[in-house]
């Protein structure tokens, strides 16, 4: 079995939980994980020099905070302090993210999509 075929099978099995039709959708703001958990002053901009001290970022909602399991730190930093909607599979305080939307002129637009990333990896 070739590596590409094996990788395709593994990702197909992993992506079962990433179906947007069955996904949870949470709305909130992205904040530095440590500052939010420790209730200290949070970074408000990716230009803030303190952002280098944050190892991770979380989605903060009225019901709690959630780690974005499969989203890179750079993407999280790009959407820092933004009003976002995130679809994915939630388990406790971790989201396996399928799509990230940011608010732009009163409407939400997709800025990160797991299915598109997988497609680019295997077809690109």
Backbone as JSON Lines, residues from 0, in Angstrom:
{"i":0,"aa":"X","n":[0.85,-1.17,0.0],"ca":[0.0,0.0,0.0],"c":[0.9,1.24,0.0]}
{"i":1,"aa":"X","n":[0.65,2.16,-0.89],"ca":[1.5,3.33,-0.97],"c":[1.25,4.28,0.19]}
{"i":2,"aa":"X","n":[2.23,5.13,0.47],"ca":[2.1,6.1,1.55],"c":[0.93,7.05,1.3]}
{"i":3,"aa":"X","n":[0.77,7.49,0.05],"ca":[-0.31,8.42,-0.27],"c":[-1.67,7.79,-0.03]}
{"i":4,"aa":"X","n":[-1.81,6.53,-0.39],"ca":[-3.08,5.84,-0.19],"c":[-3.36,5.65,1.3]}
{"i":5,"aa":"X","n":[-2.34,5.24,2.04],"ca":[-2.48,5.05,3.47],"c":[-2.84,6.37,4.15]}
{"i":6,"aa":"X","n":[-2.16,7.46,3.78],"ca":[-2.45,8.77,4.34],"c":[-3.87,9.19,4.02]}
{"i":7,"aa":"X","n":[-4.32,8.91,2.82],"ca":[-5.68,9.23,2.41],"c":[-6.71,8.48,3.25]}
{"i":8,"aa":"X","n":[-6.45,7.21,3.53],"ca":[-7.37,6.41,4.34],"c":[-7.42,6.93,5.77]}
{"i":9,"aa":"X","n":[-6.26,7.22,6.34],"ca":[-6.2,7.74,7.7],"c":[-6.95,9.06,7.81]}
{"i":10,"aa":"X","n":[-6.71,9.96,6.87],"ca":[-7.39,11.26,6.91],"c":[-8.88,11.13,6.68]}
{"i":11,"aa":"X","n":[-9.28,10.2,5.85],"ca":[-10.72,9.96,5.65],"c":[-11.37,9.52,6.94]}
{"i":12,"aa":"X","n":[-10.69,8.64,7.67],"ca":[-11.24,8.18,8.94],"c":[-11.27,9.31,9.97]}
{"i":13,"aa":"X","n":[-10.24,10.13,9.98],"ca":[-10.19,11.25,10.92],"c":[-11.2,12.33,10.59]}
{"i":14,"aa":"X","n":[-11.49,12.51,9.32],"ca":[-12.36,13.61,8.92],"c":[-13.84,13.32,9.13]}
{"i":15,"aa":"X","n":[-14.18,12.12,9.58],"ca":[-15.58,11.79,9.82],"c":[-16.21,12.79,10.79]}
{"i":16,"aa":"X","n":[-15.46,13.21,11.8],"ca":[-15.99,14.16,12.78],"c":[-15.98,15.59,12.29]}
{"i":17,"aa":"X","n":[-15.54,15.86,11.07],"ca":[-15.42,17.22,10.59],"c":[-16.53,17.6,9.61]}
{"i":18,"aa":"X","n":[-17.6,16.86,9.58],"ca":[-18.71,17.16,8.69],"c":[-19.48,18.35,9.23]}
{"i":19,"aa":"X","n":[-19.53,19.44,8.47],"ca":[-20.15,20.68,8.92],"c":[-21.63,20.46,9.22]}
{"i":20,"aa":"X","n":[-22.3,19.6,8.49],"ca":[-23.72,19.36,8.72],"c":[-23.98,18.85,10.13]}
{"i":21,"aa":"X","n":[-23.04,18.11,10.7],"ca":[-23.19,17.57,12.04],"c":[-22.33,18.32,13.06]}
{"i":22,"aa":"X","n":[-21.79,19.42,12.67],"ca":[-20.84,20.14,13.51],"c":[-21.54,21.03,14.52]}
{"i":23,"aa":"X","n":[-20.84,21.25,15.63],"ca":[-21.26,22.26,16.58],"c":[-20.75,23.59,16.05]}
{"i":24,"aa":"X","n":[-21.5,24.67,16.28],"ca":[-21.06,26.0,15.87],"c":[-21.03,26.87,17.11]}
{"i":25,"aa":"X","n":[-19.84,27.41,17.4],"ca":[-19.66,28.27,18.56],"c":[-19.26,29.66,18.1]}
{"i":26,"aa":"X","n":[-19.7,30.66,18.83],"ca":[-19.37,32.04,18.5],"c":[-18.7,32.68,19.71]}
{"i":27,"aa":"X","n":[-17.63,33.43,19.43],"ca":[-16.92,34.1,20.51],"c":[-15.77,34.9,19.99]}
{"i":28,"aa":"X","n":[-14.78,35.09,20.86],"ca":[-13.6,35.91,20.57],"c":[-12.36,35.08,20.86]}
{"i":29,"aa":"X","n":[-11.33,35.23,20.02],"ca":[-10.06,34.54,20.23],"c":[-9.2,35.36,21.18]}
{"i":30,"aa":"X","n":[-8.72,34.7,22.25],"ca":[-7.87,35.36,23.25],"c":[-6.69,34.45,23.58]}
{"i":31,"aa":"X","n":[-5.67,35.04,24.18],"ca":[-4.53,34.26,24.65],"c":[-4.99,33.28,25.72]}
{"i":32,"aa":"X","n":[-4.56,32.02,25.61],"ca":[-5.02,30.98,26.53],"c":[-4.59,31.26,27.97]}
{"i":33,"aa":"X","n":[-3.31,31.54,28.18],"ca":[-2.83,31.72,29.55],"c":[-3.42,32.94,30.22]}
{"i":34,"aa":"X","n":[-3.53,34.04,29.48],"ca":[-4.09,35.24,30.1],"c":[-5.56,35.02,30.43]}
{"i":35,"aa":"X","n":[-6.28,34.3,29.58],"ca":[-7.7,34.06,29.87],"c":[-7.86,33.11,31.05]}
{"i":36,"aa":"X","n":[-7.12,32.03,31.05],"ca":[-7.23,31.03,32.12],"c":[-6.78,31.62,33.45]}
{"i":37,"aa":"X","n":[-5.71,32.42,33.43],"ca":[-5.18,33.02,34.66],"c":[-5.84,34.35,35.01]}
{"i":38,"aa":"X","n":[-6.8,34.77,34.18],"ca":[-7.54,36.01,34.41],"c":[-6.63,37.24,34.54]}
{"i":39,"aa":"X","n":[-5.67,37.32,33.62],"ca":[-4.79,38.49,33.57],"c":[-5.12,39.28,32.31]}
{"i":40,"aa":"X","n":[-4.48,40.39,32.14],"ca":[-4.71,41.24,30.98],"c":[-4.35,40.48,29.7]}
{"i":41,"aa":"X","n":[-5.28,40.46,28.74],"ca":[-5.07,39.72,27.5],"c":[-4.58,40.61,26.37]}
{"i":42,"aa":"X","n":[-3.86,40.01,25.46],"ca":[-3.38,40.66,24.25],"c":[-4.6,41.1,23.45]}
{"i":43,"aa":"X","n":[-4.55,42.3,22.9],"ca":[-5.68,42.76,22.1],"c":[-5.35,42.88,20.62]}
{"i":44,"aa":"X","n":[-4.08,42.7,20.28],"ca":[-3.66,42.85,18.89],"c":[-2.47,41.95,18.62]}
{"i":45,"aa":"X","n":[-2.34,41.49,17.36],"ca":[-1.18,40.67,17.04],"c":[0.1,41.5,17.0]}
{"i":46,"aa":"X","n":[-0.03,42.83,17.1],"ca":[1.14,43.69,17.18],"c":[1.63,43.86,18.62]}
{"i":47,"aa":"X","n":[0.84,43.42,19.57],"ca":[1.2,43.5,20.98],"c":[2.42,42.62,21.23]}
{"i":48,"aa":"X","n":[3.5,43.15,21.78],"ca":[4.71,42.35,21.99],"c":[4.5,41.16,22.94]}
{"i":49,"aa":"X","n":[3.47,41.21,23.76],"ca":[3.22,40.1,24.68],"c":[2.72,38.84,23.99]}
{"i":50,"aa":"X","n":[2.29,38.98,22.73],"ca":[1.76,37.8,22.02],"c":[2.8,36.7,21.87]}
{"i":51,"aa":"X","n":[4.09,37.06,21.88],"ca":[5.12,36.03,21.75],"c":[5.18,35.14,22.99]}
{"i":52,"aa":"X","n":[4.66,35.63,24.12],"ca":[4.66,34.85,25.35],"c":[3.51,33.85,25.42]}
{"i":53,"aa":"X","n":[2.5,34.04,24.59],"ca":[1.36,33.13,24.57],"c":[1.69,31.91,23.72]}
{"i":54,"aa":"X","n":[1.59,30.73,24.33],"ca":[1.84,29.49,23.58],"c":[0.65,29.1,22.73]}
{"i":55,"aa":"X","n":[-0.55,29.47,23.16],"ca":[-1.75,29.06,22.45],"c":[-2.84,30.09,22.66]}
{"i":56,"aa":"X","n":[-3.89,29.97,21.87],"ca":[-5.02,30.89,21.93],"c":[-6.28,30.06,21.99]}
{"i":57,"aa":"X","n":[-7.33,30.63,22.59],"ca":[-8.59,29.91,22.77],"c":[-9.76,30.73,22.26]}
{"i":58,"aa":"X","n":[-10.84,30.03,21.95],"ca":[-12.11,30.68,21.64],"c":[-12.83,30.87,22.97]}
{"i":59,"aa":"X","n":[-13.16,32.12,23.27],"ca":[-13.87,32.43,24.52],"c":[-15.32,32.73,24.17]}
{"i":60,"aa":"X","n":[-16.23,31.97,24.77],"ca":[-17.67,32.12,24.54],"c":[-18.33,32.38,25.89]}
{"i":61,"aa":"X","n":[-19.6,32.76,25.9],"ca":[-20.3,32.93,27.18],"c":[-20.34,31.64,28.02]}
{"i":62,"aa":"X","n":[-20.25,30.49,27.37],"ca":[-20.31,29.22,28.1],"c":[-18.94,28.67,28.52]}
{"i":63,"aa":"X","n":[-17.85,29.33,28.12],"ca":[-16.53,28.85,28.49],"c":[-15.49,29.14,27.43]}
{"i":64,"aa":"X","n":[-14.36,28.44,27.54],"ca":[-13.29,28.61,26.55],"c":[-12.96,27.26,25.93]}
{"i":65,"aa":"X","n":[-12.46,27.33,24.69],"ca":[-12.2,26.12,23.92],"c":[-10.87,26.23,23.18]}
{"i":66,"aa":"X","n":[-10.05,25.19,23.29],"ca":[-8.83,25.11,22.51],"c":[-9.18,24.66,21.1]}
{"i":67,"aa":"X","n":[-8.52,25.25,20.11],"ca":[-8.76,24.94,18.7],"c":[-7.71,23.91,18.28]}
{"i":68,"aa":"X","n":[-8.08,22.66,18.34],"ca":[-7.15,21.54,18.25],"c":[-6.31,21.51,16.98]}
{"i":69,"aa":"X","n":[-6.86,21.71,15.83],"ca":[-6.14,21.49,14.59],"c":[-5.86,22.78,13.81]}
{"i":70,"aa":"X","n":[-5.89,23.9,14.48],"ca":[-5.61,25.19,13.84],"c":[-4.24,25.67,14.33]}
{"i":71,"aa":"X","n":[-3.41,26.12,13.4],"ca":[-2.06,26.54,13.78],"c":[-2.07,27.85,14.56]}
{"i":72,"aa":"X","n":[-1.0,28.06,15.31],"ca":[-0.86,29.27,16.11],"c":[-0.93,30.52,15.23]}
{"i":73,"aa":"X","n":[-0.32,30.47,14.04],"ca":[-0.33,31.62,13.14],"c":[-1.75,32.02,12.74]}
{"i":74,"aa":"X","n":[-2.59,31.04,12.45],"ca":[-3.98,31.33,12.09],"c":[-4.71,31.94,13.28]}
{"i":75,"aa":"X","n":[-4.5,31.37,14.45],"ca":[-5.14,31.9,15.66],"c":[-4.7,33.33,15.91]}
{"i":76,"aa":"X","n":[-3.42,33.6,15.7],"ca":[-2.91,34.96,15.9],"c":[-3.53,35.93,14.89]}
{"i":77,"aa":"X","n":[-3.77,35.47,13.67],"ca":[-4.4,36.33,12.66],"c":[-5.83,36.72,13.03]}
{"i":78,"aa":"X","n":[-6.52,35.87,13.79],"ca":[-7.91,36.18,14.16],"c":[-8.04,36.6,15.62]}
{"i":79,"aa":"X","n":[-6.92,36.94,16.24],"ca":[-6.89,37.38,17.63],"c":[-7.83,38.56,17.85]}
{"i":80,"aa":"X","n":[-8.62,38.49,18.89],"ca":[-9.57,39.53,19.32],"c":[-10.71,39.76,18.34]}
{"i":81,"aa":"X","n":[-10.86,38.9,17.35],"ca":[-11.95,39.05,16.4],"c":[-13.18,38.27,16.85]}
{"i":82,"aa":"X","n":[-14.35,38.77,16.44],"ca":[-15.6,38.04,16.64],"c":[-15.63,36.94,15.59]}
{"i":83,"aa":"X","n":[-15.66,35.69,16.04],"ca":[-15.58,34.56,15.11],"c":[-16.69,33.55,15.4]}
{"i":84,"aa":"X","n":[-17.0,32.76,14.38],"ca":[-17.82,31.56,14.52],"c":[-16.94,30.41,14.09]}
{"i":85,"aa":"X","n":[-17.0,29.34,14.86],"ca":[-16.18,28.18,14.57],"c":[-17.07,26.94,14.55]}
{"i":86,"aa":"X","n":[-16.98,26.19,13.47],"ca":[-17.73,24.93,13.4],"c":[-16.75,23.78,13.56]}
{"i":87,"aa":"X","n":[-17.2,22.75,14.23],"ca":[-16.36,21.59,14.44],"c":[-16.98,20.65,15.46]}
{"i":88,"aa":"X","n":[-16.2,19.7,15.87],"ca":[-16.63,18.7,16.83],"c":[-16.07,19.05,18.21]}
{"i":89,"aa":"X","n":[-16.97,19.28,19.17],"ca":[-16.56,19.71,20.52],"c":[-16.52,18.52,21.46]}
{"i":90,"aa":"X","n":[-15.41,18.43,22.19],"ca":[-15.26,17.44,23.24],"c":[-14.66,18.15,24.45]}
{"i":91,"aa":"X","n":[-15.47,18.31,25.49],"ca":[-15.09,19.07,26.68],"c":[-14.71,20.49,26.27]}
{"i":92,"aa":"X","n":[-13.45,20.89,26.45],"ca":[-13.08,22.26,26.06],"c":[-12.1,22.26,24.86]}
{"i":93,"aa":"X","n":[-12.26,21.27,23.99],"ca":[-11.43,21.17,22.79],"c":[-12.34,21.07,21.56]}
{"i":94,"aa":"X","n":[-12.0,21.83,20.52],"ca":[-12.75,21.76,19.27],"c":[-11.83,21.23,18.18]}
{"i":95,"aa":"X","n":[-12.26,20.16,17.51],"ca":[-11.61,19.73,16.27],"c":[-12.3,20.57,15.19]}
{"i":96,"aa":"X","n":[-11.62,21.59,14.74],"ca":[-12.23,22.63,13.9],"c":[-12.39,22.17,12.46]}
{"i":97,"aa":"X","n":[-13.58,22.44,11.9],"ca":[-13.8,22.18,10.49],"c":[-13.78,23.48,9.69]}
{"i":98,"aa":"X","n":[-14.23,24.59,10.3],"ca":[-14.22,25.85,9.56],"c":[-14.22,27.03,10.54]}
{"i":99,"aa":"X","n":[-13.53,28.11,10.14],"ca":[-13.47,29.34,10.93],"c":[-14.05,30.47,10.08]}
{"i":100,"aa":"X","n":[-14.95,31.23,10.7],"ca":[-15.57,32.38,10.03],"c":[-15.28,33.63,10.84]}
{"i":101,"aa":"X","n":[-14.96,34.73,10.16],"ca":[-14.81,36.02,10.84],"c":[-15.92,36.96,10.36]}
{"i":102,"aa":"X","n":[-16.25,37.9,11.25],"ca":[-17.28,38.86,10.89],"c":[-16.66,39.99,10.08]}
{"i":103,"aa":"X","n":[-17.28,40.28,8.94],"ca":[-16.81,41.33,8.05],"c":[-18.03,42.09,7.53]}
{"i":104,"aa":"X","n":[-18.13,43.37,7.88],"ca":[-19.28,44.2,7.48],"c":[-20.61,43.57,7.87]}
{"i":105,"aa":"X","n":[-20.68,43.02,9.07],"ca":[-21.93,42.46,9.57],"c":[-22.23,41.04,9.13]}
{"i":106,"aa":"X","n":[-21.43,40.48,8.24],"ca":[-21.64,39.11,7.77],"c":[-20.4,38.27,8.08]}
{"i":107,"aa":"X","n":[-20.6,36.97,8.17],"ca":[-19.48,36.07,8.44],"c":[-18.96,35.47,7.14]}
{"i":108,"aa":"X","n":[-17.63,35.44,7.03],"ca":[-17.02,34.82,5.85],"c":[-15.98,33.81,6.31]}
{"i":109,"aa":"X","n":[-15.86,32.74,5.56],"ca":[-14.93,31.67,5.89],"c":[-13.5,32.12,5.62]}
{"i":110,"aa":"X","n":[-12.62,31.89,6.6],"ca":[-11.2,32.25,6.43],"c":[-10.28,31.03,6.6]}
{"i":111,"aa":"X","n":[-10.85,29.91,7.03],"ca":[-10.05,28.7,7.23],"c":[-11.0,27.52,7.12]}
{"i":112,"aa":"X","n":[-10.64,26.53,6.29],"ca":[-11.53,25.4,6.05],"c":[-10.7,24.11,5.99]}
{"i":113,"aa":"X","n":[-10.97,23.21,6.92],"ca":[-10.21,21.97,7.03],"c":[-10.33,21.1,5.77]}
{"i":114,"aa":"X","n":[-11.53,21.04,5.2],"ca":[-11.71,20.23,3.98],"c":[-10.86,20.76,2.83]}
{"i":115,"aa":"X","n":[-10.77,22.07,2.69],"ca":[-9.95,22.67,1.63],"c":[-8.47,22.39,1.87]}
{"i":116,"aa":"X","n":[-8.05,22.43,3.13],"ca":[-6.65,22.14,3.45],"c":[-6.33,20.69,3.11]}
{"i":117,"aa":"X","n":[-7.23,19.77,3.47],"ca":[-7.01,18.37,3.13],"c":[-6.97,18.17,1.63]}
{"i":118,"aa":"X","n":[-7.85,18.81,0.91],"ca":[-7.88,18.69,-0.54],"c":[-6.55,19.16,-1.14]}
{"i":119,"aa":"X","n":[-6.07,20.32,-0.66],"ca":[-4.8,20.85,-1.16],"c":[-3.64,19.9,-0.85]}
{"i":120,"aa":"X","n":[-3.69,19.23,0.31],"ca":[-2.63,18.3,0.67],"c":[-2.58,17.09,-0.25]}
{"i":121,"aa":"X","n":[-3.74,16.58,-0.61],"ca":[-3.78,15.34,-1.36],"c":[-3.91,15.52,-2.86]}
{"i":122,"aa":"X","n":[-4.5,16.62,-3.28],"ca":[-4.71,16.84,-4.71],"c":[-3.74,17.86,-5.27]}
{"i":123,"aa":"X","n":[-3.17,18.67,-4.38],"ca":[-2.29,19.77,-4.82],"c":[-0.96,19.3,-5.17]}
